[in-house]
Amino acid sequence: MKPTLRTLTLGCSKNQVDTAHLLYAVQDKYDILPEEDSGRVDYLVVNTCGFIGDAKEESVNAVLEAASLKTRGEVGHLFVMGCLSQRYMDELPSLIPEVDKWFGARDIRPVAEALGCGERVKSSGRYFPSGASYAYLKISEGCDRRCSYCAIPFIRGAHRSVPMEDLVEEATILASKGVRELVLIAQDTTYYGLDLYHRRALATLLEKLSAIEGIEWIRIHYSYPQDFPEDVLEQMASNPKVCRYMDIPLQHVADKVLDRMHRHVDGAWTRALIRKMREKVPGIALRTTMIVGFPGEGTREFNQLLDFVKEAKFERLGAFTYSEEEGTFGAEHFPDTVRPSTKQKRLSELMTLQRDISLSYNSSRVGSRVKVLVDGYTDGNLICRSEFESPEVDGEIIVVYDPRMGVSASEAVGHFMEVQIVRAMDYDLEGSFIRWTESL
């Protein structure tokens, strides 16, 4: 019998892709158990996150729990990989000796080699059970930016693009397994290609991926605002497979804060970019992320942020409070002087504002007809999204399943249909089935 192996993946979608590549390498030699399995396992691999305080705490607790399972004999061998172990490789082994091997975040090959499968690592190889409607496609690793609050560059290393032919091969394999939507991810997707092709090549990649049969939607996440490539907007406006959706973390708008963050843009430039996106891609849904409580953010700067959010009316917005990360420029040069209670108050005020903006946007869509992708089925409802909702981070469009739709609920997953929006909530929508937009 094959030894059993289970993974536990924490943190962002990039870690999910790393785990999928690792499992591809070991799948022939190990019996892979689902993450939710609670039985005894021969090998447990924990893929950790080490980005900010809450994520680090979650990862440490998960490793401690896994160590406890090993002590009780429920885990045979315990391996830990990912950002947390990359960041604290010198400290963690002595603190948690139950872990058999520690690995970093920049390369899965050492993990596969420790599992006896190093020769099976393939950049386009992906363990991906059939049945999912979307998949994350990591187009590069690392980051050359030096934002003063961010530890990613010294965790993940310098920017490295994945060759275009490898991405096309991986996406083709995903399409053969029923994937209809690709979500492109990286530390900075707009930087793609500069190292390999000496130019920003994201628009070219979009063209090549959209030619793959079966792929109907391509969505872009994690785009850096500085030097944003306009040919990507041209693709979004003209290519029906590229979703009119952009995830572009702006972090702030006040000049003083942006300067201290080392974002290399100012508030006026940021406002102009948002106007350009809306002009060039009518109907685009913009998602952004903001940091509140960064050192130097006073009442004036925070009010500038609120005014900007009111003006820009982002369809999607997430936010978090600043946490000082050791080793970053910000931690070394800008004392964290904003009180925790002030940070939380500002976060609450910003998210209350955004909730009203989100509800207003959703309400404006009532009565409209939209094409949606069915992601799943639960409690009598089909869980769907349009091109304006990204998986896992945005709201959903909920459609009551009816056998008169002509297919079973399970058969509906991974297919497109047209619905009419009938009800708006703060973040989710309800839709009424009209027709399937493809043959089932």
N, C-alpha and C positions, 0 to 999 in steps of 0.2 A: 504493500500500500504506500501511496505517496504521503510524505509528511504534510501536515496541514499548516496553512499560513493565513493570517488575518491582518488587515491593516486598519489603522485608525488615523484619519486625516483631519487635521485642524487647520483653521485659518482660511485663506482665500482660495479662489478658483485655480490659481496657479499651482497650489499644492495638490489640488485634485488631479490636475494633469500629470504632475510628477509621479503621483501614486499610480495612475493608469499606465504610464510608461514602464514603471517598475514591475507591475503585475503582468504586463505583456511579456517581459523578459523571463519571468519565473513560472508562467502558467503551465508549461508542459511538465515541470518537475515537481510542482506543489499542488495540493488540493486547496484551492482558494475559497475561504469561507467569507460570507458577507460580514460587513462591519458590525451589524446588529447582533450577530451570533454571540452567545454568552457562554458557550461550552469551552472545554479545554482545547488548547491549540498548541501545536509544536513551536510555531514561530509567530511572534507578534511584532509588527513594525509600526511605530508611531511616527507620523509625519507632523512636525510641530510648526507653530507660528511664533515669531519673536518680534513682531512689528511694534506694538505699543503695549502699555502696562496690562490692560485687561486680557489681551491675547496671550501675553507671556504667562500670566497667572493661570489661565485656562490650560495652557500647554503643560506647565509644571504640574498642575493637579492631575492631568491625564497621565503623565509619566509616572507620578507617584502611585496612582491607582494601578497602573500596569505593573509596577514593581511589586505592589502588594499581591497581585494575582500570581506573579511568578513565585513569590515567597510561599504562597499557599499551594503551589504545584499546578495551578490552572494554566500557566504559560511555561513552555519549555525554554525558549530562547527569546530574549527581549532586545530588539534593535530600536534605536531612536535616530531619526534623521530630521532635516528641515532647518528652518531659520533659527529656532531657539538653540539647537545644538551647534549650529554654525557660529552663532554669536557668543555662546558661553562654553565653547569646547574645552577651555582650560579649567573651568570651575566645576562643571556638572559631573564628570566621572567620579570624582571623590565624594560628591554630595549624594549621589544615587548609585551606589556600587552594584545594585541589582541589575542594572542595564549591562548587557553583554558587550554591545558595540555601539559607539556613537559615530554618526556621519553628518557631514555638512549639508548645505542646500544647493550647491552649485552643480552637482553631477550625481546622477543616480548609479553610475557604473560601479563605484565601490560597494554600494549596498548590494547590487546584483551579484558582484563577485563574492561577497561574503555569504551569499545564498547559493553559490555554486553555479551562477548563471550569467557571468559577466559577458560571455561571448554572444549572448542572446539580445543584448541591448541594441535597439534600433531606434533612431530618432523619430521615425514615422510609425513605430509600433505602438499600438494602444490597446490595452485590455478594456473592452467596452461591450458589455452584454447588450444584445439587441433589445429594443423596446423604448429607448429614450428618444424624445423628439428633438433635442438640442444637445450640443456638445461644445465645450470650451476648446479653443485652438490657441495654444501658446505660441506666438510668432517670434518672440525673442526672450532673452533672459538678461537679468542685470540692468544697471542704469548708470549713465554717465552724468546725470544731473547731480547737483549737490545742494538740494534744498536743506536749509539749516536745521529742520526738525526731523529729518528722515534718516533712519539707519539702514535702509535698503541697500545703498551702494556698497557699504562695507560688509553686508551680509551676503548679498547675491553677486557682488562683483561688477565688473564693467559690462556695458551693453554688448550683447552677442545675438545677432539675428539668426534665425533658423533659415537655411537655404529654401528658396521658393519651391524648388522641386520636391523637397521633403514635405513641406506643408501641403502641397497639392496631393501628394501620395497619401498622407495621413487623412486629409479631408475626403478623398475618394473612398478610402476604407470605411470611414465613418458613415458616408452616404450609403454604402452597401449594407450597413447595419440598420438603416432606417432613419438616420439623422436627417432632419430637414433644415435645421438652423445651426449655423456656426457663430459662436460668440468669440471674436478675436480679442485676446488678452495679452498683456505684457506689462512691464513696469511703465513703459511709454510706447504705445502703438505707433505714434506718428514718427518716431525715430527709426522705424523699421527700414532696413536696407542700407543705412549710411555706412556701416562697416563692410558689408559684402559688395555692394553695388555703387558705393560712393555717391549715393543720392537717396532721397526719401522715396521709398518704393511701395508704400502702402497702397496707393491707387492701382499700381500694376498688379499687386497681389490680389486686390479685390476683383480685378478683371479675370484673372486666372481661376480664382476660386468660384466665381459666378458661372464659369463654363462647365462646372462639374454637374453631371446629371443627378438629380435628386435633391441637391441643395437649392432651397428656395429663398432663404433669408440669410443674410450675413450682417452681423451687428458688431459695432466697434466700441470697445471699452478702453478706459484709462489713457486718454489722449492728453498730452501736455499742451498748454495754450501757446507757449512761445514758438514762433515760426511755424504756425499751424499750416500744413500743406493744403492749398486751395484745390488741388486736383482731387483730393478726397471728397470735398464738397461737390465737385462736378460729378464724380461717380455716384454720390448719394442722390443727386438731383436727377440723373439720367438713367441709372442702372436699376431696373425694378427689383433686383435681388438684394440690393444694399438697403437696409432699413434706414428710414429717415429718423435716425436716433443717434445721439452722440453722448457718450459718457466722458465728460471733460472736467476733472477735478480742478477747481479754481482756487480753493483754500481761503481766499479773502479778496477784498477789493480796495481796502485802504492802502494808500501808497506807503505809509510808514511800516505797516505790517508786511506787505509784499516785499519791501526792501529787506527787512530783517529775515524774512523767510528765504531770501535768495531765489525768488521766482523769476527774476529778469523780465518782468512786465510790470506796468503800473495800472491804476484803476481806469484811466482813459482808454488805454490800449485794450483792456479786458472788455470794457463796454462796447468798443468798436468791433471786437471779434464776435461777440454775441449778436450784435446787429447784422454783421456780415453773414453769419450762419443762418439767421432767420430769413434774410433776403435771398440768399442763394439756394436755400432748401426750404421752400414754403411748407409749413406744416410740421417742421422738424420738432421732435421731442428732445429736450435737453435735460440731461442728468448731470448734477455736479455735487461736489463735496466741499464743505466748509469746516474750518477749524476755528473754534472760539476760545478766547482766553490766552492767545499767544502773547508772550512778553512784549509789552509796548502797546497792546490793545487797550486803550482807555475807553471811556464812554463815547467820545467823539468818533473813534474808529469803529466801535461796535455799531453805532447808529448809522455810519456810512454803509456798513455791511447790510443792515436791515433795509435801508433805502434802496440799495442795489438789488436785493432780492425782491422787493416790491416792484421795482422797475422791470427787472428781467423776467419775472414770472416763470421761473424754471418749472417745467412739468414734473421733474423729480429732483429732490434735494435730500442729501443726508448730511449729518454733521456730527462732530465729536469734539470733546474738550481736549485742549492741548495737554500732553503729558511729556515731561522732560525725559529725553532718551539719552542715556550715557553714551559718550563718544561722538555725539553730533555737535556741529558748530553752535547750534542754539543753546545746548546745555552748557557749553564751555564759555559762551560769551554773553548770553542774555539770561540773567537770573529770573526764575519763574516767580514773578511777584504778584500775579493775579490770584486772588484767594479762590480756593476750591468752590466755596459757596457762590461767588460771583460767576465763575465759569458755568456752574450748573444753572444758575438763574438765566444767564445769557443763552445757554443751549436751549432751555425750555421756551424762552421768548422767541428764538429763531424758529424752532420747530412748530410752535403754535402758529406763527405767521405762515409757514410753509404748508401746514395742514389746511389752512383756509385757501391758499393758492391752489393746492392740489384738488380740493373739493370743487372750487370754481372751474378748474380745467375739466374735471370729470363731468361736472354738470353740463358744460357746453357740448359734451359729446352725446348726451341723451337724444335719442331719435336718429342718430347717424347709423349708417351701415358700415361694418368693417370686416375685413378678412382676419380670421384668428387661427392660431395653431393650437390644437388640443394637446396639452402636456400630460394630463392625467385624469383620473376619475375617482371621486370620493364622496361618500354620503349622498349618492344620487345625483351628483353634479359633475359636469365636465369642467375641468380647470383649464382655462385657455388664456392666450395672450395675443394682442395685436403686435404690429411692428413697433408700437410705441411703448411696449412694456418688455423689460428685460427679465430673464428668469432669475429667481431667488432674491432680487433686490427691489423689484417694483411690485405694484399691485397686480391683481389678476382679473380676468373677465370670467365670471361664473355663469354657466349655462346649465339649466336643468336638463338632465338626460331624459329623453323620451324614446321608447322603442320605435315610434313612428319615424324616427330619423333614418331608419332602414339598416342600421348596423348595430352590433352590440357595443356597449360602452368601451370594452377593451379594444375592439377593432377601431374605434374612433381615435384612439391615442396616436399621435404622429401624423394626423391628417388636418387639412385646412377646410374651414367652412366659413360661410358668411353669416353674420349675426347682426341683429339690431340692438343697440344699447338702449335698455329700458329703465335702468336705475343707476344712480351715482352715489357712491359712498366716499369717505375721506380719501381712501387709496384704491379700493376695489370697485369694480363695475359689475352689473348684471346684464346679461344679453339674452336675446331670444333667437333661437335657431331659425334661419331662413332657408339655406341650402348648402350642400357640399359644393366646394369649388373645384373638385377633382373627382375622378371615378374611384369608387371604393370597391 
